[in-house]
Amino acid sequence: MSNLQNETIKAIITGSTGMVGEGVLHECLLHPKVESVLIINRRPSGISHPKLQEIIHTDFFDFSGIENQLVGYNACYFCLGVSSVGMKEPEYYRLSNTLTLQLANTLSKLNPSMTFCYVSGAGTDSSEKGRMMWARVKGKTENDLFKLPFDQVFAFRPGYMHPTKGLKNTIRSYKYMSWLYPLLKRIFPNQVSTLKDLGIAMIHVTLHGYDKKTLEVPDIKSVSK
């Protein structure tokens, strides 16, 4: 269980130039229990806030040059990801598993008391043996993260996430589907949540822990309340 209930969160976030990472960052900047946030991006986010620091780092397979700037954080919200569409398994594995574990291994050495939250996806295959390539790779990534010596590791498996209004990196198709959200929520309650739910859930598990390492959509919605 987490021991941060009487402390504040100092978080590292990846993927903030994408929809999910931007949404999680948005919730962190609003939340009173989040003291500071460091975002690591390949290109500037364009976001300015008193809580926020940003590192522009182009090589996510080598963090040795910035390790001294990654010390002293107690949470990492890993929201960086790529689509598997049109990609062969070795390349998808490199950009999903290898890349994720590169940062996670670095942080586990620098901040072993950290809570590491990984955005996986609904349908991820923990057995690593299923027919869907992306699901096998995501499943192995989850399993590899669970072995690291962090205080806590959680894998989040969101389905459709209703975007947060006003954010600039919302995927275009999600903008077009927004009007369907009330209907989707009613028909598929266990597959639909909001981007806000995800961000708040990450903050809450960091502060209070959770009795599951893998959070499906119902867990995400429950722990975000």
C-alpha contacts under 8 A as a table, 3 or more apart, distances in Angstrom:
res1	aa1	res2	aa2	distance
1	M	152	Q	7.54
1	M	208	H	6.84
1	M	209	G	4.84
1	M	210	Y	7.04
2	S	5	Q	7.29
2	S	151	D	7.47
2	S	152	Q	7.28
2	S	205	V	7.68
2	S	206	T	6.39
2	S	207	L	5.97
2	S	208	H	5.40
2	S	209	G	4.85
3	N	6	N	7.64
3	N	207	L	7.03
3	N	208	H	7.28
4	L	7	E	4.83
4	L	8	T	6.77
4	L	9	I	7.70
4	L	206	T	7.13
4	L	207	L	4.86
4	L	208	H	6.95
5	Q	8	T	7.85
5	Q	207	L	5.00
5	Q	208	H	5.99
7	E	33	K	7.64
7	E	207	L	7.99
8	T	33	K	4.98
8	T	34	V	5.58
8	T	35	E	5.72
9	I	33	K	6.10
9	I	34	V	4.51
9	I	35	E	5.55
9	I	36	S	6.94
9	I	73	Y	7.77
9	I	74	N	6.35
9	I	75	A	6.73
9	I	206	T	7.82
9	I	207	L	7.78
10	K	34	V	6.27
10	K	35	E	5.67
10	K	36	S	4.89
10	K	37	V	5.86
10	K	38	L	7.98
10	K	72	G	7.74
10	K	73	Y	4.98
10	K	74	N	5.56
10	K	75	A	6.20
11	A	34	V	7.54
11	A	36	S	6.39
11	A	37	V	4.82
11	A	38	L	6.23
11	A	73	Y	5.80
11	A	74	N	6.23
11	A	75	A	4.56
11	A	76	C	5.41
11	A	77	Y	7.13
12	I	37	V	5.76
12	I	38	L	4.70
12	I	39	I	5.72
12	I	40	I	7.51
12	I	73	Y	6.94
12	I	75	A	6.23
12	I	76	C	4.60
12	I	77	Y	6.24
13	I	16	S	6.82
13	I	21	G	7.05
13	I	25	L	7.10
13	I	37	V	7.15
13	I	38	L	6.26
13	I	39	I	4.84
13	I	40	I	6.61
13	I	76	C	5.78
13	I	77	Y	4.84
13	I	78	F	5.87
13	I	79	C	7.03
14	T	21	G	6.47
14	T	39	I	5.85
14	T	40	I	5.46
14	T	41	N	6.64
14	T	77	Y	6.65
14	T	78	F	5.18
14	T	79	C	5.43
14	T	80	L	5.51
15	G	18	G	5.49
15	G	20	V	7.27
15	G	21	G	4.67
15	G	22	E	7.17
15	G	40	I	7.59
15	G	41	N	6.78
15	G	78	F	7.06
15	G	79	C	4.93
15	G	80	L	4.08
15	G	81	G	7.34
16	S	19	M	7.26
16	S	20	V	7.19
16	S	21	G	3.96
16	S	22	E	4.27
16	S	23	G	7.73
16	S	24	V	7.87
16	S	25	L	6.65
16	S	39	I	6.91
16	S	40	I	7.95
16	S	41	N	7.21
16	S	45	S	6.94
16	S	79	C	7.35
16	S	80	L	7.75
17	T	21	G	6.68
17	T	22	E	6.06
17	T	41	N	7.28
17	T	43	R	7.92
17	T	44	P	7.96
17	T	45	S	5.64
17	T	169	N	6.66
18	G	21	G	5.58
18	G	22	E	5.89
18	G	80	L	7.62
18	G	169	N	5.53
18	G	170	T	7.46
19	M	22	E	5.33
19	M	23	G	6.18
19	M	163	P	7.95
19	M	168	K	7.99
19	M	169	N	4.82
19	M	170	T	4.84
19	M	171	I	6.36
20	V	23	G	5.15
20	V	24	V	6.27
20	V	79	C	6.16
20	V	195	L	6.95
21	G	24	V	5.12
21	G	25	L	6.01
21	G	78	F	7.78
21	G	79	C	4.97
21	G	80	L	6.98
22	E	25	L	5.03
22	E	26	H	6.05
22	E	167	L	7.41
22	E	169	N	7.00
23	G	26	H	5.04
23	G	27	E	6.53
23	G	163	P	7.73
23	G	164	T	6.61
23	G	167	L	7.40
23	G	195	L	6.00
23	G	196	K	6.69
23	G	199	G	6.76
24	V	27	E	5.31
24	V	28	C	6.32
24	V	77	Y	7.94
24	V	195	L	7.32
24	V	196	K	7.16
24	V	198	L	6.97
24	V	199	G	4.30
24	V	200	I	7.75
25	L	28	C	5.02
25	L	29	L	6.19
25	L	37	V	8.00
25	L	199	G	7.49
26	H	29	L	5.35
26	H	30	L	6.44
27	E	30	L	5.14
27	E	31	H	6.07
27	E	196	K	6.71
27	E	199	G	5.64
27	E	200	I	6.52
28	C	31	H	5.18
28	C	34	V	5.90
28	C	37	V	7.57
28	C	199	G	7.18
28	C	200	I	7.90
28	C	203	I	7.49
29	L	34	V	6.99
29	L	36	S	7.96
29	L	37	V	7.65
29	L	49	H	7.69
29	L	51	K	6.72
29	L	52	L	7.79
31	H	34	V	5.62
32	P	35	E	7.24
34	V	37	V	7.59
35	E	51	K	6.61
36	S	51	K	4.67
36	S	52	L	6.12
36	S	53	Q	7.95
37	V	51	K	5.99
37	V	52	L	5.00
37	V	53	Q	6.27
38	L	52	L	6.00
38	L	53	Q	4.80
38	L	54	E	5.56
38	L	55	I	7.41
39	I	52	L	7.56
39	I	53	Q	6.38
39	I	54	E	4.83
39	I	55	I	6.29
40	I	54	E	5.94
40	I	55	I	4.89
40	I	56	I	6.00
40	I	57	H	6.53
41	N	44	P	6.59
41	N	45	S	7.38
41	N	54	E	7.47
41	N	55	I	6.36
41	N	56	I	5.08
41	N	57	H	5.89
41	N	58	T	7.38
42	R	56	I	5.32
42	R	57	H	5.14
42	R	58	T	4.71
42	R	59	D	7.79
43	R	56	I	6.02
43	R	57	H	7.80
43	R	58	T	7.84
44	P	54	E	7.90
44	P	56	I	6.62
48	S	52	L	6.74
49	H	52	L	5.19
57	H	60	F	7.15
59	D	62	D	5.73
59	D	63	F	7.34
60	F	63	F	6.57
60	F	99	L	6.32
60	F	102	Q	7.44
60	F	103	L	7.34
61	F	98	T	7.81
61	F	99	L	5.76
61	F	102	Q	5.94
61	F	103	L	7.67
62	D	65	G	7.56
62	D	102	Q	7.20
63	F	66	I	5.60
63	F	67	E	6.04
63	F	102	Q	7.91
63	F	103	L	7.07
63	F	106	T	7.39
64	S	67	E	5.32
65	G	68	N	7.89
66	I	69	Q	5.45
66	I	70	L	6.89
67	E	70	L	5.23
67	E	71	V	7.07
67	E	106	T	7.73
67	E	110	L	7.93
68	N	71	V	5.98
70	L	73	Y	6.92
70	L	107	L	7.34
70	L	110	L	7.36
71	V	107	L	8.00
71	V	110	L	5.78
71	V	111	N	6.42
72	G	110	L	7.95
72	G	111	N	6.66
73	Y	76	C	7.79
73	Y	111	N	6.61
73	Y	114	M	6.88
74	N	111	N	6.81
74	N	113	S	6.36
74	N	114	M	4.15
74	N	115	T	6.14
75	A	114	M	5.03
75	A	115	T	4.64
75	A	116	F	5.79
75	A	117	C	7.71
75	A	206	T	6.97
76	C	114	M	7.23
76	C	115	T	6.34
76	C	116	F	4.84
76	C	117	C	6.07
77	Y	116	F	6.25
77	Y	117	C	4.86
77	Y	118	Y	6.29
77	Y	119	V	7.88
77	Y	202	M	7.44
78	F	100	T	7.88
78	F	116	F	7.47
78	F	117	C	5.99
78	F	118	Y	4.93
78	F	119	V	6.26
79	C	118	Y	6.63
79	C	119	V	5.48
80	L	119	V	7.88
81	G	95	L	7.80
81	G	96	S	6.56
82	V	92	Y	7.91
82	V	95	L	7.22
82	V	96	S	7.14
84	S	87	M	5.29
84	S	88	K	7.81
84	S	92	Y	6.20
84	S	134	W	6.22
87	M	91	E	6.63
87	M	92	Y	6.12
88	K	91	E	5.72
88	K	92	Y	6.23
89	E	92	Y	5.04
89	E	93	Y	5.83
89	E	133	M	6.61
89	E	134	W	7.82
90	P	93	Y	5.09
90	P	94	R	6.20
91	E	94	R	5.02
91	E	95	L	6.25
92	Y	95	L	5.17
92	Y	96	S	5.88
92	Y	134	W	7.64
92	Y	137	V	7.90
93	Y	96	S	5.13
93	Y	97	N	5.23
93	Y	98	T	6.49
93	Y	137	V	6.08
94	R	97	N	5.84
94	R	98	T	4.76
94	R	99	L	6.21
95	L	98	T	6.23
95	L	99	L	5.36
95	L	100	T	7.73
96	S	99	L	5.70
96	S	100	T	6.00
96	S	137	V	7.36
96	S	138	K	7.34
96	S	141	T	7.56
97	N	100	T	5.28
97	N	101	L	6.03
97	N	137	V	6.74
97	N	138	K	7.19
97	N	140	K	7.48
97	N	141	T	5.12
98	T	101	L	5.28
98	T	102	Q	6.10
99	L	102	Q	5.17
99	L	103	L	6.89
100	T	103	L	5.68
100	T	104	A	6.19
100	T	141	T	7.69
101	L	104	A	4.75
101	L	105	N	5.67
101	L	141	T	7.60
101	L	144	D	7.73
101	L	145	L	7.13
102	Q	105	N	5.48
102	Q	106	T	6.37
103	L	106	T	5.09
103	L	107	L	6.15
104	A	107	L	5.16
104	A	108	S	6.02
104	A	116	F	7.88
104	A	145	L	7.38
104	A	148	L	8.00
105	N	108	S	5.16
105	N	109	K	6.51
105	N	148	L	7.28
106	T	109	K	5.50
106	T	110	L	6.44
107	L	110	L	4.94
107	L	111	N	5.50
107	L	112	P	7.19
108	S	111	N	5.36
108	S	112	P	4.73
108	S	114	M	7.40
108	S	148	L	6.80
108	S	149	P	6.11
108	S	150	F	5.75
109	K	112	P	5.95
111	N	114	M	5.54
111	N	150	F	7.71
112	P	149	P	6.12
112	P	150	F	4.79
112	P	151	D	6.32
113	S	150	F	5.70
113	S	151	D	4.70
113	S	152	Q	7.81
114	M	150	F	5.59
114	M	151	D	5.52
114	M	152	Q	6.75
115	T	150	F	6.38
115	T	151	D	5.78
115	T	152	Q	4.57
115	T	153	V	5.74
115	T	154	F	7.82
115	T	206	T	5.93
116	F	150	F	7.10
116	F	152	Q	6.25
116	F	153	V	4.76
116	F	154	F	6.36
117	C	153	V	5.88
117	C	154	F	4.85
117	C	155	A	5.97
117	C	156	F	7.15
117	C	202	M	6.77
118	Y	142	E	7.67
118	Y	153	V	7.79
118	Y	154	F	6.24
118	Y	155	A	4.88
118	Y	156	F	6.04
119	V	155	A	6.05
119	V	156	F	4.90
119	V	157	R	6.42
119	V	158	P	7.70
120	S	124	T	7.01
120	S	138	K	6.25
120	S	142	E	7.59
120	S	155	A	6.13
120	S	156	F	5.53
120	S	157	R	5.06
120	S	158	P	7.38
121	G	124	T	5.80
121	G	138	K	7.79
121	G	156	F	6.77
121	G	157	R	3.93
121	G	158	P	5.26
121	G	159	G	6.48
122	A	157	R	4.65
122	A	158	P	5.44
122	A	159	G	5.22
122	A	191	Q	7.92
122	A	216	E	6.97
122	A	217	V	7.81
123	G	135	A	6.49
123	G	157	R	7.68
124	T	134	W	7.76
124	T	135	A	4.38
124	T	136	R	6.81
124	T	138	K	5.90
124	T	139	G	5.48
124	T	157	R	7.42
125	D	128	E	5.53
125	D	129	K	7.33
125	D	130	G	6.44
125	D	135	A	4.93
125	D	136	R	5.18
125	D	137	V	7.96
125	D	138	K	6.99
125	D	139	G	4.73
125	D	140	K	7.95
126	S	136	R	7.13
126	S	138	K	7.96
126	S	139	G	4.33
126	S	140	K	6.69
126	S	142	E	7.52
126	S	143	N	7.11
127	S	130	G	7.09
127	S	136	R	7.37
127	S	139	G	6.84
127	S	140	K	7.91
128	E	135	A	7.50
128	E	136	R	4.30
128	E	137	V	6.88
128	E	139	G	5.59
128	E	140	K	5.80
129	K	136	R	6.18
130	G	133	M	7.51
130	G	135	A	7.36
130	G	136	R	6.15
131	R	136	R	7.76
132	M	135	A	5.34
132	M	136	R	6.36
133	M	136	R	5.27
133	M	137	V	6.35
134	W	137	V	5.18
134	W	138	K	6.08
135	A	138	K	5.11
135	A	139	G	5.95
136	R	139	G	5.01
136	R	140	K	6.20
137	V	140	K	5.19
137	V	141	T	6.18
138	K	141	T	4.99
138	K	142	E	6.22
139	G	142	E	5.16
139	G	143	N	6.23
140	K	143	N	4.98
140	K	144	D	5.99
141	T	144	D	5.11
141	T	145	L	6.15
142	E	145	L	5.18
142	E	146	F	6.28
142	E	155	A	6.31
143	N	146	F	5.20
143	N	147	K	6.75
144	D	147	K	5.43
144	D	148	L	7.10
145	L	148	L	5.47
145	L	153	V	6.95
146	F	153	V	5.94
146	F	154	F	7.81
150	F	153	V	6.55
152	Q	206	T	7.96
152	Q	209	G	7.75
153	V	213	K	6.57
154	F	212	K	7.86
154	F	213	K	4.75
154	F	214	T	5.80
154	F	215	L	7.26
155	A	213	K	6.25
155	A	214	T	4.77
155	A	215	L	6.14
156	F	214	T	6.06
156	F	215	L	4.90
156	F	216	E	6.42
156	F	220	I	7.51
157	R	214	T	7.35
157	R	215	L	5.94
157	R	216	E	4.99
157	R	217	V	6.51
158	P	161	M	6.95
158	P	191	Q	7.41
158	P	192	V	7.66
158	P	193	S	7.40
158	P	198	L	7.72
158	P	216	E	6.34
158	P	217	V	5.37
158	P	220	I	7.63
159	G	191	Q	5.15
159	G	192	V	5.75
159	G	193	S	7.24
159	G	217	V	6.66
160	Y	191	Q	6.41
160	Y	192	V	4.95
160	Y	193	S	6.41
160	Y	194	T	7.75
161	M	192	V	6.06
161	M	193	S	5.04
161	M	194	T	4.52
161	M	195	L	5.23
162	H	174	Y	7.36
162	H	178	S	6.63
162	H	181	Y	6.72
162	H	192	V	7.62
162	H	193	S	6.24
162	H	194	T	4.30
162	H	195	L	5.77
163	P	170	T	6.56
163	P	174	Y	6.98
163	P	175	K	7.56
163	P	178	S	7.58
163	P	194	T	6.28
163	P	195	L	5.44
163	P	196	K	7.77
164	T	167	L	6.24
164	T	194	T	7.50
164	T	195	L	6.14
164	T	196	K	6.57
167	L	170	T	6.35
170	T	174	Y	6.80
170	T	175	K	6.84
171	I	174	Y	5.37
171	I	175	K	6.63
172	R	175	K	5.16
172	R	176	Y	6.58
173	S	176	Y	5.13
173	S	177	M	6.29
174	Y	177	M	5.00
174	Y	178	S	6.08
175	K	178	S	5.38
176	Y	179	W	7.26
177	M	180	L	5.47
177	M	181	Y	7.07
178	S	181	Y	5.41
179	W	182	P	7.33
180	L	183	L	5.45
180	L	184	L	6.09
181	Y	184	L	5.03
181	Y	185	K	5.93
182	P	185	K	5.21
182	P	186	R	6.39
183	L	186	R	5.18
183	L	187	I	6.20
184	L	187	I	5.17
184	L	188	F	5.51
184	L	189	P	7.29
184	L	192	V	6.84
185	K	188	F	5.46
185	K	189	P	4.91
185	K	191	Q	7.93
185	K	192	V	5.71
185	K	193	S	7.47
186	R	189	P	5.72
188	F	191	Q	5.42
188	F	192	V	6.30
189	P	192	V	5.65
189	P	193	S	7.88
189	P	218	P	7.98
190	N	217	V	5.74
190	N	218	P	5.60
191	Q	217	V	5.86
191	Q	218	P	7.84
192	V	217	V	6.79
193	S	197	D	6.51
193	S	198	L	7.88
193	S	217	V	6.69
193	S	220	I	7.88
193	S	221	K	6.62
194	T	197	D	5.08
194	T	198	L	6.73
195	L	198	L	5.19
195	L	199	G	6.51
196	K	199	G	5.21
196	K	200	I	6.15
197	D	200	I	5.32
197	D	201	A	5.91
197	D	220	I	6.52
197	D	221	K	5.88
197	D	224	S	5.39
198	L	201	A	5.11
198	L	202	M	6.29
198	L	220	I	6.21
198	L	221	K	7.68
198	L	224	S	7.20
199	G	202	M	5.30
199	G	203	I	6.51
200	I	203	I	5.12
200	I	204	H	6.13
200	I	224	S	5.14
201	A	204	H	5.04
201	A	205	V	6.17
201	A	220	I	5.82
201	A	221	K	7.44
201	A	223	V	5.40
201	A	224	S	4.27
201	A	225	K	7.96
202	M	205	V	5.42
202	M	206	T	6.24
203	I	206	T	5.21
203	I	207	L	6.37
204	H	207	L	5.15
204	H	208	H	5.82
204	H	209	G	7.22
204	H	223	V	6.78
204	H	224	S	6.75
205	V	208	H	5.15
205	V	209	G	4.31
205	V	210	Y	5.70
205	V	223	V	7.47
206	T	209	G	5.80
210	Y	213	K	7.27
212	K	215	L	6.63
215	L	218	P	7.72
215	L	219	D	5.20
215	L	220	I	5.97
216	E	219	D	5.31
216	E	220	I	6.23
217	V	220	I	5.03
217	V	221	K	6.25
218	P	221	K	5.23
218	P	222	S	6.07
219	D	222	S	5.01
219	D	223	V	6.00
220	I	223	V	5.48
220	I	224	S	6.11
221	K	224	S	5.29
221	K	225	K	6.87
222	S	225	K	5.81
